Amino acid sequence: MKERVISGIIIAVVLIAAWFFLINTIVFDIFFAILGAAACFELTRCIGLPNKFMQGVAIVFSFAWIMGMVYPSVCPISAVAVLYVIFLALMTVTNYPDIKFEHLAGTVYASIIIPSAFAMAPIIADLYKTFTFLDRMECKFFIWYVVSSALFTDMFAQLSGMAFGKHKVTPKLSPKKTWEGCIGGVVVVFFLNLLWYFLYVKFFATQPFGLPLWFYCLLSPFMSIASMFGDLIASLIKRNYDIKDYSKLIPGHGGIMDRFDSVIMVLPMFYALISLYGSVVA
């Protein structure tokens, strides 16, 4: 527990420092690209990908994929992705039966789908360049809103479940998750998000927010529910391969996938909902 608390404090300090000083800089983009590459390493190891060269290429590509999504005019990532998928297919065929279809599918998931989720963080931070009703400071608030929704939902769902939990959500997949815990996480985070909103508007915002308060209130339950599904999907993969943690990278917490599994689902959900709002309503 001591190890877990110390690691948690360090993670919090790093994330808050990144939020204050690095958003809208290339360092922020590289930070999330590194997280995506680390998650790719953990997942390819989890699925037992036997070819180290294929694993190394997948890790490098996952980093490049995120940077290409963030800087599409600089990096022709679509063309690179086509060559990468062909490479994976050739490696699978020429190394059968050592490399099986499940290795191919798992590597695609690890090096494209998961990194795409991490890429949403710098893309969300730059949404003010796409939608004129947003400004840079509100997009900066988006990052706080999304990451805190994911992490605090996980925390308060666990605490609520320990205090009141009786009815299991998925007994075989995640035995400790209860409906009471899930509801507690959603409710507490809803009020936390209201608190963040009013504090940010009072002390940090440089102009009135482009998104109305009612939309932030509507978003909050979606963010919490998405974070729980992210956690469940990560648990499903671990159950499938019979492992406890994805790695030991973060003492007391496991790996990047163990700590940021909920964020991985929330980032794309938030981006999709904001983009729909911007396209239809604004």
LUMMIKOL-181529 format. One line per 2 residues: number of its first residue (from 1); their letters; for each residue x, y, z of C-alpha. Coordinates in Angstrom, 1 decimal. Example, Ala and Ser with C-alpha at 12.3 -4.5 7.8 and 13.67 -1.06 7.14 Angstrom:
1 = AS = 12.3/-4.5/7.8  13.7/-1.1/7.1
***
This chain:
1 = MK = 0.0/0.0/0.0  2.9/2.4/0.8
3 = ER = 4.4/1.7/-2.6  1.0/2.2/-4.3
5 = VI = 0.5/5.6/-2.5  3.9/6.9/-3.3
7 = SG = 3.6/5.9/-7.0  0.1/7.5/-7.1
9 = II = 1.5/10.8/-5.7  4.3/10.7/-8.3
11 = IA = 1.8/10.0/-11.1  -0.5/12.9/-9.9
13 = VV = 2.5/15.3/-9.8  3.6/14.4/-13.3
15 = LI = 0.1/14.7/-14.7  -0.6/18.0/-13.0
17 = AA = 2.8/19.4/-14.1  2.1/18.2/-17.7
19 = WF = -1.3/19.9/-17.6  0.0/23.2/-16.3
21 = FL = 3.1/23.6/-18.4  3.1/21.2/-21.4
23 = IN = -0.4/21.3/-23.1  -0.2/22.6/-26.7
25 = TI = 3.6/21.9/-26.8  5.3/19.1/-28.7
27 = VF = 6.5/17.7/-25.3  2.9/17.0/-24.4
29 = DI = 2.4/15.2/-27.7  5.5/13.1/-27.2
31 = FF = 4.5/12.3/-23.6  1.3/10.6/-24.8
33 = AI = 3.1/9.0/-27.7  5.4/7.4/-25.1
35 = LG = 2.4/6.2/-23.1  1.0/4.7/-26.3
37 = AA = 4.3/2.9/-27.1  4.6/1.6/-23.6
39 = AC = 1.0/0.3/-23.7  1.9/-1.4/-27.0
41 = FE = 4.9/-3.1/-25.4  2.8/-4.3/-22.5
43 = LT = 0.0/-5.7/-24.8  2.3/-7.4/-27.2
45 = RC = 4.1/-9.1/-24.3  0.7/-10.0/-22.8
47 = IG = -0.5/-11.8/-25.9  2.9/-13.7/-26.1
49 = LP = 4.0/-12.3/-29.5  7.1/-14.5/-30.0
51 = NK = 8.9/-12.5/-32.7  10.9/-9.7/-31.0
53 = FM = 11.6/-7.9/-34.3  7.9/-7.7/-35.0
55 = QG = 7.3/-6.5/-31.5  9.9/-3.8/-31.8
57 = VA = 8.5/-2.6/-35.1  5.0/-2.5/-33.5
59 = IV = 6.3/-0.4/-30.6  8.1/2.1/-32.9
61 = FS = 5.0/2.3/-35.2  2.7/3.0/-32.2
63 = FA = 4.8/6.0/-31.3  4.9/7.2/-34.9
65 = WI = 1.1/6.6/-35.3  0.3/9.0/-32.5
67 = MG = 2.6/11.6/-33.8  1.2/11.2/-37.3
69 = MV = -2.3/11.6/-36.0  -1.4/14.8/-34.2
71 = YP = 0.7/16.2/-37.1  -0.9/14.8/-40.2
73 = SV = 0.6/17.5/-42.5  4.1/16.6/-41.4
75 = CP = 4.0/12.8/-41.2  2.3/10.8/-44.0
77 = IS = 1.1/8.3/-41.5  -1.7/6.8/-43.7
79 = AV = 0.9/5.6/-46.2  3.2/4.3/-43.5
81 = AV = 0.2/2.5/-41.9  -0.5/0.6/-45.2
83 = LY = 3.1/-0.6/-45.3  3.0/-1.5/-41.7
85 = VI = -0.1/-3.7/-42.0  1.4/-5.4/-45.0
87 = FL = 4.6/-6.0/-42.9  2.5/-7.6/-40.1
89 = AL = 0.7/-9.8/-42.6  4.0/-11.0/-44.2
91 = MT = 5.5/-11.6/-40.8  2.5/-13.7/-39.8
93 = VT = 2.5/-15.8/-43.0  6.3/-16.4/-43.1
95 = NY = 6.6/-17.2/-39.4  3.5/-19.6/-39.1
97 = PD = 2.9/-21.5/-36.9  5.1/-19.5/-34.4
99 = IK = 3.0/-16.4/-35.2  -0.7/-17.1/-35.3
101 = FE = -3.7/-15.0/-36.3  -4.4/-14.1/-32.6
103 = HL = -0.9/-12.6/-32.5  -1.6/-10.6/-35.7
105 = AG = -5.0/-9.3/-34.3  -3.5/-8.5/-30.9
107 = TV = -0.6/-6.6/-32.4  -3.0/-4.5/-34.6
109 = YA = -5.0/-3.7/-31.4  -1.8/-2.9/-29.4
111 = SI = -0.1/-0.7/-32.1  -3.1/1.0/-33.8
113 = II = -6.3/1.0/-31.7  -4.8/1.7/-28.2
115 = PS = -2.3/4.4/-29.5  -5.2/6.0/-31.4
117 = AF = -6.9/6.5/-28.0  -3.8/8.1/-26.5
119 = AM = -3.5/10.4/-29.5  -6.9/11.9/-28.6
121 = AP = -5.3/13.8/-25.7  -3.2/16.2/-27.8
123 = II = -5.9/16.3/-30.5  -8.5/17.4/-27.9
125 = AD = -6.1/20.0/-26.5  -6.0/21.5/-30.0
127 = LY = -9.7/21.4/-30.8  -9.8/25.2/-30.6
129 = KT = -8.0/25.2/-34.0  -11.0/23.2/-35.5
131 = FT = -14.0/24.8/-33.8  -14.1/28.6/-33.5
133 = FL = -16.5/28.6/-30.6  -13.7/27.1/-28.4
135 = DR = -10.6/28.8/-27.1  -7.3/27.4/-26.0
137 = ME = -8.1/27.6/-22.3  -11.3/25.7/-22.6
139 = CK = -9.5/23.0/-24.5  -7.0/22.9/-21.7
141 = FF = -9.9/22.4/-19.3  -11.1/19.5/-21.5
143 = IW = -7.9/17.5/-20.6  -8.4/18.0/-16.9
145 = YV = -12.1/17.1/-17.2  -11.5/13.9/-19.2
147 = VS = -8.5/12.5/-17.2  -9.9/13.4/-13.8
149 = SA = -13.3/11.9/-14.8  -11.6/8.6/-15.6
151 = LF = -9.3/8.4/-12.6  -11.8/9.6/-10.0
153 = TD = -14.5/7.4/-11.3  -12.2/4.4/-10.8
155 = MF = -11.3/5.7/-7.3  -14.7/6.5/-6.0
157 = AQ = -16.4/3.4/-7.6  -13.9/1.3/-5.6
159 = LS = -14.5/3.2/-2.4  -18.3/3.1/-2.8
161 = GM = -18.2/-0.6/-3.6  -16.1/-1.3/-0.5
163 = AF = -18.6/0.7/1.6  -22.0/-0.3/0.0
165 = GK = -21.4/-2.9/-2.7  -23.6/-6.0/-2.7
167 = HK = -24.7/-6.7/-6.3  -22.0/-7.8/-8.7
169 = VT = -21.8/-6.3/-12.2  -19.7/-8.9/-13.9
171 = PK = -18.9/-11.7/-11.4  -16.7/-13.7/-13.8
173 = LS = -14.9/-10.8/-15.4  -14.4/-8.3/-12.5
175 = PK = -15.7/-9.9/-9.2  -15.0/-6.8/-7.1
177 = KT = -17.2/-4.4/-9.2  -20.7/-3.8/-7.9
179 = WE = -23.6/-1.8/-9.1  -23.5/0.3/-5.9
181 = GC = -19.9/1.1/-6.6  -20.6/2.1/-10.2
183 = IG = -23.4/4.4/-9.2  -21.3/5.9/-6.4
185 = GV = -18.5/6.6/-8.8  -20.8/8.3/-11.4
187 = VV = -22.5/10.5/-8.8  -19.4/11.6/-7.0
189 = VF = -17.6/12.4/-10.2  -20.6/14.4/-11.5
191 = FL = -20.4/16.8/-8.5  -16.6/16.9/-8.8
193 = NL = -16.9/17.9/-12.4  -19.3/20.7/-11.4
195 = LW = -16.7/21.8/-8.9  -13.9/21.8/-11.5
197 = YF = -16.1/23.7/-13.9  -16.8/26.6/-11.5
199 = LY = -13.2/26.8/-10.1  -11.8/26.8/-13.7
201 = VK = -14.2/29.5/-14.9  -13.4/31.6/-11.8
203 = FF = -9.6/31.3/-11.8  -8.4/30.2/-15.2
205 = AT = -10.8/30.9/-18.0  -9.9/33.9/-20.1
207 = QP = -13.4/34.2/-21.7  -16.8/32.6/-21.3
209 = FG = -16.8/28.9/-22.3  -18.1/27.9/-25.7
211 = LP = -19.8/24.8/-24.3  -22.8/25.4/-22.1
213 = LW = -22.9/24.1/-18.5  -25.7/21.7/-19.3
215 = FY = -23.6/20.0/-21.9  -20.8/19.4/-19.3
217 = CL = -23.4/18.0/-17.0  -24.6/15.7/-19.7
219 = LS = -21.1/14.6/-20.6  -20.1/13.6/-17.0
221 = PF = -22.1/10.3/-16.8  -21.0/9.3/-20.2
223 = MS = -17.3/9.9/-19.2  -17.8/7.8/-16.0
225 = IA = -19.5/4.9/-17.8  -16.9/4.9/-20.6
227 = SM = -14.1/4.8/-18.0  -15.7/1.7/-16.4
229 = FG = -15.9/0.0/-19.8  -12.3/0.8/-20.4
231 = DL = -11.4/-0.9/-17.2  -13.5/-3.9/-18.0
233 = IA = -12.0/-4.3/-21.5  -8.5/-4.2/-19.9
235 = SL = -9.6/-6.8/-17.4  -11.1/-9.0/-20.1
237 = IK = -7.7/-9.1/-21.9  -5.9/-10.0/-18.6
239 = RN = -8.4/-12.8/-17.8  -8.0/-14.1/-21.4
241 = YD = -4.2/-14.4/-20.9  -4.4/-15.2/-17.2
243 = IK = -2.2/-12.4/-15.9  -2.6/-10.1/-12.9
245 = DY = -0.8/-6.9/-14.2  0.3/-5.9/-17.6
247 = SK = 3.8/-5.0/-16.3  5.6/-3.8/-13.2
249 = LI = 6.4/-0.4/-14.6  4.5/1.6/-11.9
251 = PG = 5.2/0.1/-8.5  2.0/-0.8/-6.7
253 = HG = -0.2/-0.1/-9.8  1.1/-2.4/-12.5
255 = GI = 1.7/-1.0/-15.9  0.5/1.8/-18.2
257 = MD = -2.5/-0.3/-19.2  -3.4/-1.0/-15.6
259 = RF = -3.3/2.6/-14.6  -4.7/4.3/-17.7
261 = DS = -7.1/1.6/-19.0  -10.1/3.8/-18.1
263 = VI = -8.6/6.9/-19.8  -8.1/5.0/-23.0
265 = MV = -11.9/4.7/-23.4  -12.8/8.1/-22.1
267 = LP = -10.6/10.1/-24.5  -12.2/8.8/-27.8
269 = MF = -15.7/9.1/-26.3  -15.1/12.7/-25.3
271 = YA = -13.6/13.6/-28.7  -16.5/12.0/-30.5
273 = LI = -19.2/13.8/-28.4  -17.5/17.2/-28.7
275 = SL = -17.0/16.8/-32.4  -20.7/15.9/-32.9
277 = YG = -21.7/18.9/-30.8  -19.4/21.2/-32.8
279 = SV = -20.7/19.8/-36.1  -24.5/19.7/-35.3
281 = VA = -25.2/22.3/-32.7  -22.6/25.0/-32.8
***
